[in-house]
Amino acid sequence: MKITNIGAGDGLEPLRWEAVQERLNAGQPPAVGAPNQRTTWLTTVNADGSPHVTAVGALWLDGAFWFQTGAATSKARNVARDPRCAISTSILEMDVVVEGSAERVTDAATVARLAHAWADQGWPVEPDVEGTGLTAPFNAPGLGPAPWQIYRIAPRSLTAVLGIEPGGSTRFDL
């Protein structure tokens, strides 16, 4: 792993990879009035090369971000054509951007495990009949009908900015 201390010019120490992972693994409980554990933004590449940014319901699990979407959405079409993408989120006292490639997940055991993880957060989701997608009584507007596809973003790099003392900004190339 290559570590770049972006905060070095300000006299800040690099963040520890283990500390970033601990915060991601811990998640963040919802704030009053918050819809879920964290607001997470996915950036994909449109066919014309411009960025497409949208909020997604995502999980950090096993060192990767996972998101779900309908097959007919812009994000699904974009990652099918060009899997390069980024996930941006704010977790407890830290902002994180993960760059990587999205890969569709169809393994039934993995789909079931992720459905359980989302259900643990309050979304009543379960695997579809084939076991390769998700179904639930509701999802975010604009995703189209179930089943919804799951994607894993394998991190290529992660940039973290600590918002409390002593501060710090570090890029980890994995």
FIKOLZA-1660 file (N, C-alpha, C; in steps of 0.1 Angstrom, whole numbers, plus 5000, padded with zeros to 4 digits):
% residues 174
   i   px   py   pz ch aa at
   1 5008 4988 5000  A  M  N
   1 5000 5000 5000  A  M CA
   1 5009 5012 5000  A  M  C
   2 5006 5022 4991  A  K  N
   2 5013 5035 4991  A  K CA
   2 5004 5045 4999  A  K  C
   3 5011 5052 5008  A  I  N
   3 5004 5062 5017  A  I CA
   3 5009 5076 5013  A  I  C
   4 5000 5085 5010  A  T  N
   4 5004 5098 5007  A  T CA
   4 4998 5108 5017  A  T  C
   5 5006 5115 5024  A  N  N
   5 5002 5124 5035  A  N CA
   5 4998 5137 5028  A  N  C
   6 4985 5139 5025  A  I  N
   6 4981 5151 5018  A  I CA
   6 4982 5163 5028  A  I  C
   7 4981 5161 5041  A  G  N
   7 4982 5171 5051  A  G CA
   7 4996 5175 5055  A  G  C
   8 5006 5169 5049  A  A  N
   8 5020 5172 5053  A  A CA
   8 5024 5186 5052  A  A  C
   9 5019 5193 5042  A  G  N
   9 5022 5208 5040  A  G CA
   9 5016 5216 5052  A  G  C
  10 5007 5211 5059  A  D  N
  10 5001 5218 5071  A  D CA
  10 5007 5213 5084  A  D  C
  11 5017 5204 5083  A  G  N
  11 5024 5199 5094  A  G CA
  11 5016 5188 5101  A  G  C
  12 5007 5182 5094  A  L  N
  12 4999 5171 5100  A  L CA
  12 5005 5157 5097  A  L  C
  13 5003 5148 5106  A  E  N
  13 5007 5134 5105  A  E CA
  13 4997 5127 5096  A  E  C
  14 5002 5117 5089  A  P  N
  14 4993 5109 5081  A  P CA
  14 4983 5101 5090  A  P  C
  15 4971 5099 5085  A  L  N
  15 4962 5090 5092  A  L CA
  15 4966 5076 5091  A  L  C
  16 4962 5068 5101  A  R  N
  16 4965 5054 5101  A  R CA
  16 4955 5046 5094  A  R  C
  17 4958 5037 5085  A  W  N
  17 4949 5029 5078  A  W CA
  17 4940 5022 5087  A  W  C
  18 4945 5016 5098  A  E  N
  18 4937 5009 5108  A  E CA
  18 4926 5018 5114  A  E  C
  19 4929 5030 5116  A  A  N
  19 4919 5040 5122  A  A CA
  19 4908 5043 5112  A  A  C
  20 4911 5044 5100  A  V  N
  20 4901 5047 5089  A  V CA
  20 4892 5035 5088  A  V  C
  21 4898 5023 5088  A  Q  N
  21 4890 5010 5087  A  Q CA
  21 4881 5009 5099  A  Q  C
  22 4886 5012 5111  A  E  N
  22 4878 5011 5123  A  E CA
  22 4865 5020 5122  A  E  C
  23 4867 5032 5117  A  R  N
  23 4855 5041 5115  A  R CA
  23 4846 5036 5105  A  R  C
  24 4851 5031 5094  A  L  N
  24 4842 5026 5083  A  L CA
  24 4835 5013 5088  A  L  C
  25 4842 5005 5095  A  N  N
  25 4835 4992 5100  A  N CA
  25 4824 4995 5111  A  N  C
  26 4827 5006 5119  A  A  N
  26 4817 5010 5129  A  A CA
  26 4804 5016 5124  A  A  C
  27 4805 5021 5112  A  G  N
  27 4794 5028 5106  A  G CA
  27 4791 5041 5114  A  G  C
  28 4779 5046 5113  A  Q  N
  28 4775 5058 5120  A  Q CA
  28 4760 5057 5123  A  Q  C
  29 4756 5058 5135  A  P  N
  29 4741 5058 5138  A  P CA
  29 4735 5070 5132  A  P  C
  30 4722 5068 5128  A  P  N
  30 4715 5080 5122  A  P CA
  30 4714 5091 5132  A  P  C
  31 4715 5103 5126  A  A  N
  31 4712 5115 5134  A  A CA
  31 4697 5117 5134  A  A  C
  32 4693 5126 5143  A  V  N
  32 4678 5129 5144  A  V CA
  32 4673 5133 5130  A  V  C
  33 4663 5126 5125  A  G  N
  33 4658 5130 5112  A  G CA
  33 4665 5124 5100  A  G  C
  34 4676 5117 5103  A  A  N
  34 4684 5112 5091  A  A CA
  34 4677 5100 5086  A  A  C
  35 4678 5098 5073  A  P  N
  35 4671 5086 5067  A  P CA
  35 4678 5073 5069  A  P  C
  36 4691 5073 5071  A  N  N
  36 4698 5061 5072  A  N CA
  36 4712 5063 5079  A  N  C
  37 4721 5054 5079  A  Q  N
  37 4733 5055 5087  A  Q CA
  37 4742 5066 5081  A  Q  C
  38 4743 5067 5068  A  R  N
  38 4751 5077 5063  A  R CA
  38 4746 5081 5049  A  R  C
  39 4749 5093 5045  A  T  N
  39 4746 5097 5031  A  T CA
  39 4758 5094 5023  A  T  C
  40 4756 5086 5013  A  T  N
  40 4766 5081 5004  A  T CA
  40 4764 5084 4990  A  T  C
  41 4774 5090 4983  A  W  N
  41 4772 5094 4970  A  W CA
  41 4781 5086 4960  A  W  C
  42 4775 5081 4949  A  L  N
  42 4782 5073 4939  A  L CA
  42 4784 5082 4927  A  L  C
  43 4796 5082 4922  A  T  N
  43 4800 5089 4910  A  T CA
  43 4804 5078 4899  A  T  C
  44 4797 5078 4888  A  T  N
  44 4800 5070 4877  A  T CA
  44 4803 5078 4865  A  T  C
  45 4806 5072 4854  A  V  N
  45 4810 5079 4842  A  V CA
  45 4799 5078 4831  A  V  C
  46 4793 5089 4827  A  N  N
  46 4783 5088 4816  A  N CA
  46 4790 5085 4803  A  N  C
  47 4782 5081 4793  A  A  N
  47 4787 5077 4780  A  A CA
  47 4795 5088 4773  A  A  C
  48 4791 5101 4776  A  D  N
  48 4799 5112 4770  A  D CA
  48 4811 5116 4778  A  D  C
  49 4814 5108 4789  A  G  N
  49 4826 5111 4797  A  G CA
  49 4823 5120 4809  A  G  C
  50 4812 5126 4810  A  S  N
  50 4808 5135 4821  A  S CA
  50 4805 5127 4834  A  S  C
  51 4807 5132 4845  A  P  N
  51 4804 5125 4858  A  P CA
  51 4788 5124 4860  A  P  C
  52 4784 5113 4866  A  H  N
  52 4770 5112 4870  A  H CA
  52 4771 5109 4885  A  H  C
  53 4765 5118 4894  A  V  N
  53 4766 5117 4908  A  V CA
  53 4752 5115 4913  A  V  C
  54 4750 5105 4922  A  T  N
  54 4737 5102 4928  A  T CA
  54 4739 5096 4942  A  T  C
  55 4729 5098 4950  A  A  N
  55 4729 5092 4963  A  A CA
  55 4725 5077 4962  A  A  C
  56 4732 5069 4970  A  V  N
  56 4729 5054 4970  A  V CA
  56 4728 5049 4984  A  V  C
  57 4721 5038 4986  A  G  N
  57 4721 5031 4998  A  G CA
  57 4733 5021 4997  A  G  C
  58 4743 5024 5005  A  A  N
  58 4755 5016 5004  A  A CA
  58 4759 5010 5018  A  A  C
  59 4767 4999 5017  A  L  N
  59 4772 4993 5029  A  L CA
  59 4787 4992 5028  A  L  C
  60 4795 4993 5039  A  W  N
  60 4809 4990 5039  A  W CA
  60 4810 4977 5046  A  W  C
  61 4815 4967 5039  A  L  N
  61 4816 4953 5045  A  L CA
  61 4827 4946 5038  A  L  C
  62 4835 4940 5046  A  D  N
  62 4847 4932 5041  A  D CA
  62 4856 4940 5033  A  D  C
  63 4858 4953 5037  A  G  N
  63 4868 4961 5030  A  G CA
  63 4864 4966 5017  A  G  C
  64 4851 4967 5014  A  A  N
  64 4846 4972 5002  A  A CA
  64 4832 4979 5004  A  A  C
  65 4829 4988 4995  A  F  N
  65 4815 4993 4995  A  F CA
  65 4806 4985 4985  A  F  C
  66 4794 4983 4989  A  W  N
  66 4784 4976 4982  A  W CA
  66 4772 4985 4980  A  W  C
  67 4766 4986 4968  A  F  N
  67 4754 4993 4966  A  F CA
  67 4744 4985 4958  A  F  C
  68 4732 4990 4957  A  Q  N
  68 4722 4983 4950  A  Q CA
  68 4714 4993 4941  A  Q  C
  69 4709 4989 4930  A  T  N
  69 4702 4997 4921  A  T CA
  69 4694 4989 4911  A  T  C
  70 4684 4996 4904  A  G  N
  70 4676 4989 4894  A  G CA
  70 4684 4988 4881  A  G  C
  71 4681 4978 4873  A  A  N
  71 4688 4975 4861  A  A CA
  71 4687 4986 4851  A  A  C
  72 4677 4994 4851  A  A  N
  72 4674 5004 4841  A  A CA
  72 4679 5018 4845  A  A  C
  73 4686 5019 4856  A  T  N
  73 4691 5032 4861  A  T CA
  73 4703 5037 4853  A  T  C
  74 4706 5050 4854  A  S  N
  74 4718 5055 4848  A  S CA
  74 4731 5049 4854  A  S  C
  75 4731 5047 4867  A  K  N
  75 4743 5042 4873  A  K CA
  75 4745 5027 4869  A  K  C
  76 4735 5019 4868  A  A  N
  76 4737 5005 4863  A  A CA
  76 4742 5005 4849  A  A  C
  77 4736 5013 4840  A  R  N
  77 4741 5014 4826  A  R CA
  77 4755 5019 4826  A  R  C
  78 4758 5029 4834  A  N  N
  78 4772 5034 4834  A  N CA
  78 4782 5024 4838  A  N  C
  79 4780 5017 4849  A  V  N
  79 4790 5008 4854  A  V CA
  79 4791 4995 4845  A  V  C
  80 4780 4992 4838  A  A  N
  80 4781 4981 4829  A  A CA
  80 4790 4984 4817  A  A  C
  81 4790 4997 4813  A  R  N
  81 4798 5002 4802  A  R CA
  81 4812 5005 4806  A  R  C
  82 4814 5011 4818  A  D  N
  82 4827 5016 4823  A  D CA
  82 4826 5014 4839  A  D  C
  83 4832 5004 4844  A  P  N
  83 4831 5001 4859  A  P CA
  83 4838 5011 4868  A  P  C
  84 4846 5020 4863  A  R  N
  84 4853 5030 4871  A  R CA
  84 4842 5039 4878  A  R  C
  85 4844 5041 4892  A  C  N
  85 4835 5049 4899  A  C CA
  85 4841 5053 4912  A  C  C
  86 4834 5061 4920  A  A  N
  86 4839 5066 4933  A  A CA
  86 4827 5066 4942  A  A  C
  87 4829 5063 4955  A  I  N
  87 4819 5065 4966  A  I CA
  87 4824 5075 4975  A  I  C
  88 4816 5085 4979  A  S  N
  88 4819 5095 4989  A  S CA
  88 4810 5095 5000  A  S  C
  89 4815 5096 5012  A  T  N
  89 4806 5095 5024  A  T CA
  89 4812 5103 5036  A  T  C
  90 4804 5107 5045  A  S  N
  90 4808 5113 5057  A  S CA
  90 4805 5103 5068  A  S  C
  91 4815 5099 5076  A  I  N
  91 4812 5090 5087  A  I CA
  91 4816 5098 5100  A  I  C
  92 4815 5092 5111  A  L  N
  92 4818 5099 5124  A  L CA
  92 4832 5106 5123  A  L  C
  93 4831 5120 5122  A  E  N
  93 4843 5128 5123  A  E CA
  93 4853 5127 5111  A  E  C
  94 4848 5120 5100  A  M  N
  94 4857 5118 5089  A  M CA
  94 4850 5117 5076  A  M  C
  95 4856 5123 5066  A  D  N
  95 4851 5122 5052  A  D CA
  95 4859 5113 5044  A  D  C
  96 4853 5104 5036  A  V  N
  96 4860 5094 5029  A  V CA
  96 4856 5093 5014  A  V  C
  97 4865 5092 5005  A  V  N
  97 4863 5089 4991  A  V CA
  97 4870 5077 4987  A  V  C
  98 4863 5067 4982  A  V  N
  98 4868 5054 4977  A  V CA
  98 4867 5054 4962  A  V  C
  99 4878 5052 4955  A  E  N
  99 4878 5051 4941  A  E CA
  99 4881 5036 4937  A  E  C
 100 4874 5031 4927  A  G  N
 100 4876 5017 4923  A  G CA
 100 4867 5014 4911  A  G  C
 101 4864 5001 4910  A  S  N
 101 4856 4996 4899  A  S CA
 101 4844 4988 4905  A  S  C
 102 4833 4990 4899  A  A  N
 102 4821 4983 4903  A  A CA
 102 4819 4970 4896  A  A  C
 103 4815 4959 4903  A  E  N
 103 4813 4946 4897  A  E CA
 103 4800 4941 4902  A  E  C
 104 4791 4936 4893  A  R  N
 104 4778 4931 4897  A  R CA
 104 4780 4918 4905  A  R  C
 105 4772 4916 4915  A  V  N
 105 4773 4905 4924  A  V CA
 105 4760 4896 4921  A  V  C
 106 4762 4883 4918  A  T  N
 106 4751 4874 4916  A  T CA
 106 4752 4862 4924  A  T  C
 107 4762 4860 4932  A  D  N
 107 4764 4848 4940  A  D CA
 107 4753 4848 4951  A  D  C
 108 4745 4837 4951  A  A  N
 108 4733 4837 4960  A  A CA
 108 4737 4838 4975  A  A  C
 109 4748 4832 4979  A  A  N
 109 4752 4833 4993  A  A CA
 109 4756 4848 4997  A  A  C
 110 4763 4854 4987  A  T  N
 110 4767 4868 4990  A  T CA
 110 4755 4877 4990  A  T  C
 111 4746 4875 4980  A  V  N
 111 4733 4883 4980  A  V CA
 111 4725 4882 4993  A  V  C
 112 4724 4870 4998  A  A  N
 112 4717 4867 5010  A  A CA
 112 4724 4874 5022  A  A  C
 113 4737 4873 5022  A  R  N
 113 4744 4880 5033  A  R CA
 113 4742 4895 5033  A  R  C
 114 4743 4901 5021  A  L  N
 114 4741 4915 5020  A  L CA
 114 4726 4919 5023  A  L  C
 115 4717 4911 5019  A  A  N
 115 4703 4914 5022  A  A CA
 115 4701 4914 5037  A  A  C
 116 4707 4905 5044  A  H  N
 116 4707 4904 5058  A  H CA
 116 4713 4917 5065  A  H  C
 117 4724 4921 5059  A  A  N
 117 4731 4933 5064  A  A CA
 117 4722 4946 5062  A  A  C
 118 4716 4947 5051  A  W  N
 118 4707 4959 5049  A  W CA
 118 4695 4958 5058  A  W  C
 119 4690 4945 5059  A  A  N
 119 4678 4943 5068  A  A CA
 119 4681 4947 5083  A  A  C
 120 4694 4944 5087  A  D  N
 120 4698 4948 5100  A  D CA
 120 4698 4963 5102  A  D  C
 121 4698 4971 5092  A  Q  N
 121 4698 4985 5092  A  Q CA
 121 4684 4991 5091  A  Q  C
 122 4674 4982 5090  A  G  N
 122 4660 4986 5090  A  G CA
 122 4653 4986 5077  A  G  C
 123 4660 4981 5066  A  W  N
 123 4653 4980 5053  A  W CA
 123 4648 4966 5051  A  W  C
 124 4635 4963 5050  A  P  N
 124 4630 4949 5050  A  P CA
 124 4632 4943 5036  A  P  C
 125 4645 4940 5033  A  V  N
 125 4649 4935 5020  A  V CA
 125 4652 4920 5021  A  V  C
 126 4651 4913 5010  A  E  N
 126 4654 4898 5010  A  E CA
 126 4659 4895 4996  A  E  C
 127 4665 4884 4994  A  P  N
 127 4669 4880 4981  A  P CA
 127 4657 4877 4972  A  P  C
 128 4658 4879 4959  A  D  N
 128 4647 4876 4950  A  D CA
 128 4646 4861 4948  A  D  C
 129 4636 4856 4940  A  V  N
 129 4634 4842 4939  A  V CA
 129 4646 4835 4933  A  V  C
 130 4654 4841 4924  A  E  N
 130 4666 4835 4918  A  E CA
 130 4678 4836 4927  A  E  C
 131 4677 4845 4937  A  G  N
 131 4688 4846 4946  A  G CA
 131 4699 4855 4941  A  G  C
 132 4697 4862 4930  A  T  N
 132 4708 4870 4924  A  T CA
 132 4705 4885 4925  A  T  C
 133 4694 4889 4931  A  G  N
 133 4690 4903 4933  A  G CA
 133 4682 4905 4945  A  G  C
 134 4677 4917 4948  A  L  N
 134 4670 4920 4960  A  L CA
 134 4656 4924 4957  A  L  C
 135 4647 4921 4967  A  T  N
 135 4633 4926 4966  A  T CA
 135 4629 4931 4980  A  T  C
 136 4620 4940 4980  A  A  N
 136 4615 4946 4992  A  A CA
 136 4602 4953 4990  A  A  C
 137 4595 4957 5000  A  P  N
 137 4582 4964 4998  A  P CA
 137 4585 4978 4993  A  P  C
 138 4597 4983 4994  A  F  N
 138 4600 4997 4990  A  F CA
 138 4615 4998 4988  A  F  C
 139 4618 5009 4980  A  N  N
 139 4632 5013 4978  A  N CA
 139 4632 5027 4975  A  N  C
 140 4643 5033 4972  A  A  N
 140 4644 5047 4969  A  A CA
 140 4637 5050 4956  A  A  C
 141 4631 5062 4955  A  P  N
 141 4624 5065 4942  A  P CA
 141 4633 5065 4931  A  P  C
 142 4628 5061 4919  A  G  N
 142 4636 5062 4907  A  G CA
 142 4644 5049 4904  A  G  C
 143 4643 5039 4912  A  L  N
 143 4651 5027 4909  A  L CA
 143 4644 5017 4901  A  L  C
 144 4631 5019 4899  A  G  N
 144 4623 5010 4891  A  G CA
 144 4620 4998 4900  A  G  C
 145 4612 4988 4893  A  P  N
 145 4607 4977 4901  A  P CA
 145 4619 4967 4905  A  P  C
 146 4616 4959 4915  A  A  N
 146 4625 4949 4919  A  A CA
 146 4625 4938 4908  A  A  C
 147 4635 4930 4907  A  P  N
 147 4646 4929 4916  A  P CA
 147 4657 4940 4913  A  P  C
 148 4664 4943 4924  A  W  N
 148 4675 4953 4923  A  W CA
 148 4688 4946 4923  A  W  C
 149 4698 4951 4915  A  Q  N
 149 4711 4944 4914  A  Q CA
 149 4720 4950 4925  A  Q  C
 150 4729 4941 4929  A  I  N
 150 4740 4945 4939  A  I CA
 150 4753 4946 4932  A  I  C
 151 4761 4956 4935  A  Y  N
 151 4774 4959 4930  A  Y CA
 151 4784 4960 4941  A  Y  C
 152 4796 4955 4939  A  R  N
 152 4807 4956 4949  A  R CA
 152 4817 4966 4942  A  R  C
 153 4822 4976 4950  A  I  N
 153 4832 4984 4946  A  I CA
 153 4845 4980 4952  A  I  C
 154 4854 4974 4944  A  A  N
 154 4867 4970 4949  A  A CA
 154 4876 4983 4950  A  A  C
 155 4880 4987 4962  A  P  N
 155 4887 4999 4963  A  P CA
 155 4901 4998 4957  A  P  C
 156 4904 5008 4949  A  R  N
 156 4918 5010 4943  A  R CA
 156 4925 5021 4951  A  R  C
 157 4918 5030 4956  A  S  N
 157 4924 5041 4965  A  S CA
 157 4913 5046 4975  A  S  C
 158 4917 5051 4986  A  L  N
 158 4908 5057 4996  A  L CA
 158 4915 5069 5001  A  L  C
 159 4907 5080 5001  A  T  N
 159 4912 5093 5007  A  T CA
 159 4903 5096 5019  A  T  C
 160 4910 5099 5030  A  A  N
 160 4903 5102 5042  A  A CA
 160 4907 5115 5048  A  A  C
 161 4897 5123 5053  A  V  N
 161 4900 5136 5059  A  V CA
 161 4894 5136 5073  A  V  C
 162 4902 5137 5083  A  L  N
 162 4898 5137 5097  A  L CA
 162 4893 5151 5100  A  L  C
 163 4881 5152 5105  A  G  N
 163 4875 5165 5108  A  G CA
 163 4876 5170 5122  A  G  C
 164 4884 5163 5131  A  I  N
 164 4886 5167 5144  A  I CA
 164 4901 5168 5147  A  I  C
 165 4905 5173 5158  A  E  N
 165 4919 5174 5162  A  E CA
 165 4925 5160 5163  A  E  C
 166 4936 5157 5159  A  P  N
 166 4946 5166 5153  A  P CA
 166 4944 5169 5138  A  P  C
 167 4934 5164 5132  A  G  N
 167 4932 5166 5118  A  G CA
 167 4941 5157 5109  A  G  C
 168 4940 5158 5097  A  G  N
 168 4948 5150 5088  A  G CA
 168 4940 5147 5075  A  G  C
 169 4948 5144 5065  A  S  N
 169 4943 5141 5052  A  S CA
 169 4953 5131 5045  A  S  C
 170 4948 5119 5042  A  T  N
 170 4957 5109 5037  A  T CA
 170 4951 5101 5026  A  T  C
 171 4959 5098 5015  A  R  N
 171 4954 5090 5004  A  R CA
 171 4961 5076 5006  A  R  C
 172 4953 5066 5005  A  F  N
 172 4959 5052 5005  A  F CA
 172 4956 5046 4992  A  F  C
 173 4967 5043 4984  A  D  N
 173 4966 5035 4972  A  D CA
 173 4968 5021 4975  A  D  C
 174 4957 5013 4972  A  L  N
 174 4957 4999 4977  A  L CA
 174 4962 4990 4966  A  L  C
% end
